[in-house]
Amino acid sequence: MYAQTRTEKDLLGEKQIPNDAYYGVQTARALENFQVSGVPTKFYPDYVKAYAIVKLAAARANTDIGRMSKEKLAMIEKACQAVMDGKYHDQFLVDLYNGGAGTSANMNANEVLANIALELGGKKKGDYHTIEPHDDLNMGQSTNDVYPTAIHVALLLHNDKVVKEAKDLAAAFHKKGDEFSKLLKMGRTEGQDAVPMTLGQEFHAFGSQIDAAIEALVKSEAYLYEENMGATAIGTGITASPGYAEKCAQHLAKITGKPMTLSKDLIAATSSMQAFVMYSAALKNFAVTLSKISSDLIFLATGPRTGIFEINLPALQPGSSIMPGKVNPVMPELMNQICYKAIGNDMTVAVASRDGLLQLNAYEPVVAVAIMETQGLFYKSLPLFRKQCIEGITANEKVLQTYMERSVGIVTALNPVLGYDKTTELAKEALEKNKGILELIREKKLLTEQQIKDLLDPKKLTSPTGPTTIEKKQNLN
């Protein structure tokens, strides 16, 4: 019978590895040491892909400078490409939370890629005389440059997904803005009636806020373009050959399609988490923006009888196990919860980045977890929010019209026509007698019906078009 395991050894001694496993001894030790979250590297496919990209760029760079043979490169390229194509991801098993500043995750990649290369090259797993996890897959490298670079690449791949979904969401808000462009309503400041606007302007404003947050996300990518491959242990480049770092940056740019560049100060780049802090801040800004919009939608949909009730959110499920007929704003609530988590994750990034000691930050794993979790939550939830909430929102036109006719806030629009003193009296009387401004205007015959109709023209009332037709007629009189 064939043996069920193979023997591998490291600094601590020998260990039995399952024959069907592509990982090796250091991964096996990590699986014993770090059973923490139950969330392995493979949970984020783009993160696994990022390791293959970094190792491919490194192998090509080492070949360019004459340190790696073309034969070994060919074997490693096949292994990396297979992982980039989505294969063997089940072998990336190290828990996302691990000690050693990511050493276990790096070695997991080294061992898996080495054994894939061996098998594809007709060799047996563990035949490290041909391809060796340290000497070949980690040639001229250290976890301290591989790990942060892999995270940078993963975050860039994830950011593409976040930006795409965010753009689709912004477009959905702008589409609603067009749909609601002629529906007049009262704007509110500090929860009080302010001045008229259209529901379309309100929804376009939601879309524009998201547009601005997207712009910040895209700009923040620039911090992730800088990488430190070739820095090795602390940034001095020990064990890396001359020219390797520059070549590696070129290959990373070519493979990713992003303008990856070598950091100007590799010691600084190895010890500092500034890139992660800056990118995470852009994610937090996006979260704050989305949460504000979600809360606004919840407020605008309150009711149906005792709230604002200017809009209807799609009814997705019964809202109570005890109150019949109740339907809750579940999608904006979901979006808020995700935003709260993203804001908390940004604090984790800040604290972990602050507490790195001297030439290396040992807390990079939790930084990676925090940011990737935020990205994953966003690119998975944004399409749900768009499809199951925003695209199905409808307006309660009668409610909007009633508020407009009864609101004291419309009195501001009458200032150029009736004068401040007169409009102040009208506002006071309307509040004392619980009447609408337009109701009083009709009773006192201050304006004709045509003048009222002209006053309530959404285009004239909600944009700076100069004196209204009413004002011009008043001036002529």
C-alpha positions as CSV (number, residue, x, y, z in Angstrom):
1,M,0.0,0.0,0.0
2,Y,1.1,3.5,-0.7
3,A,2.0,5.7,2.2
4,Q,-0.7,8.2,3.2
5,T,1.8,10.9,4.1
6,R,5.2,12.3,3.2
7,T,7.9,13.5,5.6
8,E,9.0,17.1,5.5
9,K,11.2,18.9,7.9
10,D,12.0,22.5,9.1
11,L,13.9,24.2,11.9
12,L,11.7,22.5,14.5
13,G,12.1,19.0,13.1
14,E,10.2,16.5,10.9
15,K,6.4,16.4,10.3
16,Q,4.1,14.2,8.4
17,I,2.2,15.9,5.6
18,P,-0.8,14.3,3.8
19,N,0.3,13.1,0.3
20,D,-2.6,14.9,-1.4
21,A,-1.7,18.3,0.2
22,Y,0.2,20.8,-1.8
23,Y,1.1,22.8,1.3
24,G,4.2,21.8,3.4
25,V,5.6,21.6,6.9
26,Q,5.4,25.3,7.8
27,T,1.8,25.6,6.6
28,A,1.0,22.5,8.7
29,R,2.5,24.1,11.8
30,A,0.4,27.3,11.1
31,L,-2.7,25.2,10.9
32,E,-2.0,23.9,14.4
33,N,-1.0,27.3,15.8
34,F,-3.6,29.6,14.4
35,Q,-7.0,28.1,14.6
36,V,-8.6,31.5,15.4
37,S,-11.2,32.9,13.1
38,G,-11.9,29.9,10.9
39,V,-11.5,32.2,7.9
40,P,-8.5,31.0,5.8
41,T,-6.7,32.9,3.1
42,K,-8.8,31.1,0.4
43,F,-11.9,33.1,1.7
44,Y,-10.7,35.9,-0.5
45,P,-9.8,34.5,-4.0
46,D,-8.2,37.8,-5.1
47,Y,-5.9,37.6,-2.1
48,V,-4.8,34.2,-3.2
49,K,-4.4,35.4,-6.7
50,A,-2.3,38.3,-5.4
51,Y,0.3,35.9,-3.9
52,A,0.6,34.2,-7.3
53,I,1.0,37.5,-9.0
54,V,3.8,38.6,-6.6
55,K,5.6,35.3,-6.9
56,L,5.4,35.3,-10.6
57,A,6.8,38.9,-10.8
58,A,9.6,37.9,-8.5
59,A,10.5,34.8,-10.5
60,R,10.6,36.7,-13.7
61,A,12.7,39.5,-12.1
62,N,15.2,36.9,-10.8
63,T,15.4,35.3,-14.2
64,D,16.0,38.7,-15.9
65,I,19.0,39.4,-13.7
66,G,20.4,35.8,-14.3
67,R,19.8,34.4,-10.9
68,M,17.0,31.9,-11.7
69,S,17.2,29.5,-14.6
70,K,14.7,29.7,-17.4
71,E,13.7,26.0,-16.7
72,K,12.7,26.8,-13.1
73,L,10.9,29.9,-14.2
74,A,8.9,27.9,-16.7
75,M,7.8,25.6,-13.9
76,I,7.0,28.4,-11.5
77,E,5.1,30.3,-14.2
78,K,2.8,27.4,-14.8
79,A,2.0,27.1,-11.1
80,C,1.4,30.8,-10.7
81,Q,-0.8,30.9,-13.7
82,A,-2.9,28.0,-12.5
83,V,-3.5,29.8,-9.2
84,M,-4.3,33.0,-11.0
85,D,-6.8,31.1,-13.0
86,G,-8.6,30.0,-9.8
87,K,-7.1,26.6,-9.3
88,Y,-5.7,25.1,-6.1
89,H,-7.2,27.8,-3.9
90,D,-8.3,25.2,-1.4
91,Q,-4.7,24.7,-0.4
92,F,-4.4,28.3,0.9
93,L,-5.5,27.4,4.4
94,V,-3.6,29.7,6.9
95,D,-6.0,31.6,9.1
96,L,-6.2,35.3,8.2
97,Y,-5.3,36.0,11.9
98,N,-1.7,34.8,12.4
99,G,1.4,35.8,14.3
100,G,4.8,36.4,12.7
101,A,3.8,39.4,10.5
102,G,2.4,37.1,7.8
103,T,5.3,34.6,7.6
104,S,2.8,31.7,7.7
105,A,0.8,33.1,4.8
106,N,3.9,33.7,2.7
107,M,5.2,30.2,3.4
108,N,1.8,28.7,2.6
109,A,2.1,30.4,-0.9
110,N,5.7,29.3,-1.3
111,E,5.0,25.6,-0.4
112,V,1.8,25.4,-2.5
113,L,3.3,27.0,-5.6
114,A,6.4,24.8,-5.3
115,N,4.4,21.6,-5.1
116,I,2.1,22.7,-7.9
117,A,5.2,23.4,-10.1
118,L,6.7,20.0,-9.2
119,E,3.5,18.1,-10.0
120,L,2.9,20.0,-13.3
121,G,6.5,19.3,-14.2
122,G,6.1,15.5,-13.7
123,K,7.7,15.4,-10.2
124,K,6.4,14.3,-6.8
125,K,5.2,16.7,-4.2
126,G,8.0,17.4,-1.7
127,D,10.7,16.8,-4.3
128,Y,12.4,20.1,-3.3
129,H,15.7,19.2,-4.9
130,T,14.0,20.4,-8.1
131,I,11.9,23.4,-6.9
132,E,12.4,24.5,-3.3
133,P,9.9,26.7,-1.4
134,H,12.6,28.9,0.2
135,D,15.4,28.9,-2.4
136,D,13.2,29.3,-5.5
137,L,9.8,30.6,-4.6
138,N,11.2,33.0,-2.0
139,M,14.4,33.9,-3.9
140,G,15.6,37.4,-3.0
141,Q,12.5,37.9,-0.9
142,S,11.3,38.1,2.7
143,T,7.8,37.9,4.1
144,N,8.4,41.5,5.0
145,D,8.3,42.6,1.4
146,V,6.1,39.8,-0.1
147,Y,3.3,40.0,2.4
148,P,2.6,43.8,2.2
149,T,3.0,43.7,-1.6
150,A,0.5,40.9,-1.8
151,I,-1.9,42.8,0.3
152,H,-1.5,45.9,-1.9
153,V,-2.3,43.9,-5.0
154,A,-5.3,42.2,-3.3
155,L,-6.7,45.5,-2.2
156,L,-6.3,46.9,-5.7
157,L,-8.2,44.0,-7.2
158,H,-10.9,44.4,-4.5
159,N,-11.1,48.1,-5.1
160,D,-12.0,47.6,-8.7
161,K,-15.0,45.6,-7.5
162,V,-16.0,48.2,-4.9
163,V,-15.7,51.1,-7.4
164,K,-17.7,49.2,-10.1
165,E,-20.6,48.5,-7.7
166,A,-20.4,52.0,-6.2
167,K,-20.7,53.5,-9.7
168,D,-23.7,51.4,-10.5
169,L,-25.3,52.6,-7.2
170,A,-24.6,56.2,-7.9
171,A,-26.1,55.8,-11.4
172,A,-29.3,54.3,-9.8
173,F,-29.6,57.4,-7.6
174,H,-29.1,59.7,-10.5
175,K,-31.7,57.8,-12.5
176,K,-34.2,58.3,-9.7
177,G,-33.2,61.9,-9.7
178,D,-34.3,62.2,-13.3
179,E,-37.5,60.3,-12.6
180,F,-38.4,62.6,-9.7
181,S,-37.2,65.9,-11.3
182,K,-40.7,67.6,-11.4
183,L,-41.9,66.5,-7.9
184,L,-41.8,69.6,-5.6
185,K,-41.1,69.0,-1.9
186,M,-39.9,70.9,1.1
187,G,-36.2,70.7,1.9
188,R,-35.3,70.4,5.6
189,T,-32.4,71.7,7.7
190,E,-31.9,70.6,11.3
191,G,-35.1,68.6,11.0
192,Q,-37.1,71.7,10.3
193,D,-38.9,72.9,7.2
194,A,-36.5,75.0,5.1
195,V,-37.1,75.9,1.4
196,P,-38.6,74.1,-1.6
197,M,-36.6,71.7,-3.7
198,T,-37.5,68.8,-5.9
199,L,-37.3,65.2,-4.9
200,G,-35.2,64.7,-8.0
201,Q,-32.6,67.2,-6.6
202,E,-32.5,65.3,-3.4
203,F,-31.8,62.0,-5.1
204,H,-29.2,63.6,-7.5
205,A,-27.5,64.9,-4.4
206,F,-27.4,61.3,-3.0
207,G,-25.8,60.2,-6.2
208,S,-23.3,63.1,-6.2
209,Q,-22.2,62.3,-2.7
210,I,-21.4,58.8,-3.8
211,D,-19.6,60.1,-6.9
212,A,-17.3,62.1,-4.7
213,A,-16.6,59.2,-2.4
214,I,-15.8,57.0,-5.4
215,E,-13.3,59.7,-6.6
216,A,-11.6,59.5,-3.2
217,L,-11.4,55.7,-3.4
218,V,-9.8,55.9,-6.9
219,K,-7.3,58.6,-5.8
220,S,-6.4,56.6,-2.7
221,E,-5.2,53.7,-5.0
222,A,-2.0,55.8,-5.6
223,Y,-0.8,54.9,-2.1
224,L,-1.2,51.2,-2.9
225,Y,0.8,51.4,-6.1
226,E,4.0,51.8,-4.2
227,E,5.5,48.5,-3.2
228,N,8.7,47.3,-1.4
229,M,9.7,44.1,-3.3
230,G,13.4,43.9,-2.9
231,A,13.4,45.4,0.5
232,T,13.6,41.8,2.0
233,A,13.9,41.8,5.8
234,I,14.0,45.4,6.9
235,G,14.5,47.4,3.7
236,T,18.2,47.1,3.2
237,G,17.7,44.5,0.4
238,I,19.9,41.8,2.0
239,T,19.8,38.5,-0.2
240,A,18.3,40.4,-3.1
241,S,20.4,40.9,-6.2
242,P,21.2,44.3,-7.9
243,G,18.5,45.2,-10.4
244,Y,15.9,42.7,-9.0
245,A,13.7,45.3,-7.2
246,E,13.3,47.5,-10.2
247,K,12.6,44.5,-12.5
248,C,10.1,43.1,-10.0
249,A,8.2,46.4,-10.0
250,Q,8.1,46.4,-13.8
251,H,6.7,42.9,-13.9
252,L,4.1,43.7,-11.2
253,A,2.9,46.6,-13.2
254,K,2.6,44.5,-16.3
255,I,0.8,41.6,-14.7
256,T,-1.7,43.7,-12.7
257,G,-2.3,46.5,-15.2
258,K,-1.7,49.0,-12.4
259,P,1.1,51.5,-12.3
260,M,3.0,49.7,-9.6
261,T,6.2,51.5,-8.6
262,L,9.1,50.7,-6.3
263,S,9.1,52.8,-3.1
264,K,11.8,55.5,-2.9
265,D,12.7,54.5,0.7
266,L,12.4,50.7,1.2
267,I,13.2,50.9,4.9
268,A,10.3,53.4,5.4
269,A,8.0,51.3,3.2
270,T,8.8,48.2,5.2
271,S,8.1,49.7,8.6
272,S,5.3,52.1,7.8
273,M,1.6,51.2,7.2
274,Q,0.8,54.6,5.8
275,A,-0.6,53.3,2.5
276,F,-3.1,51.1,4.4
277,V,-4.1,54.0,6.6
278,M,-4.7,56.3,3.7
279,Y,-6.7,53.8,1.6
280,S,-8.7,52.7,4.7
281,A,-9.6,56.4,5.3
282,A,-11.1,56.5,1.8
283,L,-13.2,53.4,2.6
284,K,-14.3,55.0,5.9
285,N,-15.3,58.2,4.0
286,F,-17.4,56.0,1.6
287,A,-19.0,54.3,4.6
288,V,-19.9,57.6,6.3
289,T,-21.4,58.8,3.0
290,L,-23.5,55.6,2.5
291,S,-24.6,55.6,6.1
292,K,-25.8,59.2,6.0
293,I,-27.8,58.4,2.8
294,S,-29.2,55.2,4.3
295,S,-30.4,57.1,7.4
296,D,-32.0,59.8,5.2
297,L,-33.9,57.1,3.2
298,I,-35.2,55.6,6.4
299,F,-36.3,59.0,7.6
300,L,-38.0,59.9,4.3
301,A,-39.9,56.6,4.3
302,T,-41.1,56.8,8.0
303,G,-44.8,56.1,8.4
304,P,-47.0,55.2,6.7
305,R,-49.5,57.2,8.8
306,T,-47.4,59.0,11.5
307,G,-44.1,59.7,9.7
308,I,-42.7,61.7,6.9
309,F,-43.7,59.1,4.3
310,E,-42.5,61.1,1.2
311,I,-41.1,57.9,-0.4
312,N,-41.9,54.2,-0.4
313,L,-39.1,51.7,0.0
314,P,-39.7,48.3,-1.6
315,A,-41.4,45.9,0.8
316,L,-39.1,42.9,1.1
317,Q,-40.4,41.0,4.1
318,P,-42.9,41.3,7.1
319,G,-41.4,43.6,9.6
320,S,-42.6,42.2,12.9
321,S,-43.5,38.9,14.6
322,I,-46.1,40.6,16.6
323,M,-47.3,43.7,14.8
324,P,-49.5,42.9,11.7
325,G,-48.9,44.9,8.5
326,K,-45.6,46.3,9.6
327,V,-42.8,46.5,7.0
328,N,-39.3,47.7,7.9
329,P,-36.6,49.5,5.9
330,V,-34.4,46.4,6.0
331,M,-32.0,47.3,3.2
332,P,-31.0,50.7,4.4
333,E,-30.7,49.2,7.9
334,L,-28.4,46.5,6.4
335,M,-26.3,49.1,4.7
336,N,-26.0,51.1,7.9
337,Q,-24.7,48.0,9.8
338,I,-22.1,47.4,7.1
339,C,-21.0,51.0,7.3
340,Y,-20.7,50.8,11.0
341,K,-18.4,47.8,10.6
342,A,-16.3,49.6,8.0
343,I,-15.9,52.6,10.3
344,G,-14.8,50.3,13.1
345,N,-12.4,48.4,10.8
346,D,-10.7,51.8,9.9
347,M,-10.0,52.3,13.6
348,T,-8.4,48.8,13.8
349,V,-6.2,49.8,10.8
350,A,-5.2,53.0,12.6
351,V,-4.3,51.4,15.9
352,A,-2.5,48.4,14.4
353,S,-0.5,50.7,12.1
354,R,0.4,52.9,15.0
355,D,1.7,50.1,17.1
356,G,4.3,48.6,14.7
357,L,7.7,48.5,16.3
358,L,10.8,49.9,14.6
359,Q,11.6,48.3,11.2
360,L,8.5,46.0,10.9
361,N,4.9,46.1,11.8
362,A,3.9,42.6,13.2
363,Y,0.2,43.5,13.1
364,E,-0.1,43.6,9.3
365,P,-2.4,40.6,9.3
366,V,-5.1,42.3,11.2
367,V,-4.7,45.4,9.0
368,A,-5.2,43.1,5.9
369,V,-8.2,41.4,7.5
370,A,-9.9,44.7,8.5
371,I,-9.6,46.3,5.0
372,M,-10.4,43.2,3.0
373,E,-13.4,42.6,5.2
374,T,-14.7,46.1,4.5
375,Q,-14.1,45.8,0.8
376,G,-15.8,42.4,0.7
377,L,-18.8,43.6,2.6
378,F,-19.2,46.6,0.2
379,Y,-18.8,44.8,-3.1
380,K,-21.3,42.1,-1.9
381,S,-23.9,44.4,-0.4
382,L,-23.9,47.4,-2.8
383,P,-25.7,45.5,-5.6
384,L,-28.3,44.2,-3.1
385,F,-28.9,47.7,-1.9
386,R,-29.2,49.0,-5.4
387,K,-31.5,46.2,-6.8
388,Q,-33.6,45.6,-3.8
389,C,-34.0,49.1,-2.5
390,I,-32.9,52.1,-4.7
391,E,-34.3,50.9,-8.0
392,G,-37.7,50.2,-6.5
393,I,-38.2,53.5,-4.6
394,T,-41.4,55.3,-5.5
395,A,-42.6,58.8,-4.5
396,N,-45.8,59.6,-2.5
397,E,-46.8,62.6,-4.7
398,K,-50.0,63.5,-2.7
399,V,-48.0,63.6,0.5
400,L,-45.3,65.8,-1.1
401,Q,-48.1,68.2,-2.4
402,T,-49.8,68.4,1.0
403,Y,-46.6,69.3,2.7
404,M,-45.9,72.0,0.1
405,E,-49.3,73.6,0.6
406,R,-49.2,73.5,4.4
407,S,-45.5,74.2,5.0
408,V,-44.5,77.5,6.5
409,G,-41.1,77.0,4.7
410,I,-42.5,78.1,1.4
411,V,-42.9,81.6,2.8
412,T,-39.2,82.3,2.1
413,A,-40.0,82.1,-1.7
414,L,-42.5,84.9,-1.1
415,N,-40.0,87.4,0.3
416,P,-39.2,89.0,-3.1
417,V,-42.9,89.2,-3.8
418,L,-44.6,90.3,-0.6
419,G,-41.7,91.6,1.4
420,Y,-40.0,90.2,4.6
421,D,-42.4,91.8,7.1
422,K,-45.5,90.6,5.4
423,T,-44.2,87.0,4.9
424,T,-43.1,87.0,8.6
425,E,-46.7,87.8,9.6
426,L,-48.0,85.1,7.3
427,A,-45.7,82.5,8.8
428,K,-46.7,83.5,12.4
429,E,-50.4,83.4,11.6
430,A,-50.1,80.0,9.8
431,L,-48.5,78.5,12.8
432,E,-50.9,80.0,15.3
433,K,-54.0,79.0,13.3
434,N,-52.6,75.7,12.0
435,K,-53.2,76.7,8.5
436,G,-51.0,76.5,5.4
437,I,-49.3,79.5,3.8
438,L,-51.1,79.1,0.5
439,E,-54.4,78.7,2.4
440,L,-53.9,82.1,4.0
441,I,-52.8,83.7,0.8
442,R,-56.0,82.5,-0.9
443,E,-58.1,83.8,2.1
444,K,-56.4,87.2,2.0
445,K,-56.4,87.3,-1.8
446,L,-52.7,88.3,-1.8
447,L,-52.1,86.4,-5.0
448,T,-54.2,85.1,-7.9
449,E,-54.4,81.4,-8.7
450,Q,-52.2,82.0,-11.7
451,Q,-49.6,83.7,-9.5
452,I,-49.7,80.8,-7.1
453,K,-49.3,78.4,-9.9
454,D,-46.3,80.4,-11.2
455,L,-44.9,80.4,-7.7
456,L,-45.1,76.6,-7.4
457,D,-43.3,76.1,-10.8
458,P,-40.6,73.6,-9.7
459,K,-38.0,75.0,-12.2
460,K,-38.5,78.6,-11.0
461,L,-38.8,77.7,-7.3
462,T,-35.8,75.5,-7.0
463,S,-33.2,77.1,-9.2
464,P,-31.6,80.6,-9.2
465,T,-33.3,81.9,-12.3
466,G,-33.6,85.5,-11.2
467,P,-36.8,87.4,-10.3
468,T,-40.0,85.3,-10.7
469,T,-42.8,86.3,-13.1
470,I,-44.8,87.3,-10.0
471,E,-42.1,89.6,-8.8
472,K,-41.8,91.2,-12.2
473,K,-45.5,91.9,-12.3
474,Q,-45.4,93.3,-8.7
475,N,-42.6,95.7,-9.7
476,L,-44.5,96.8,-12.7
477,N,-47.5,97.6,-10.6
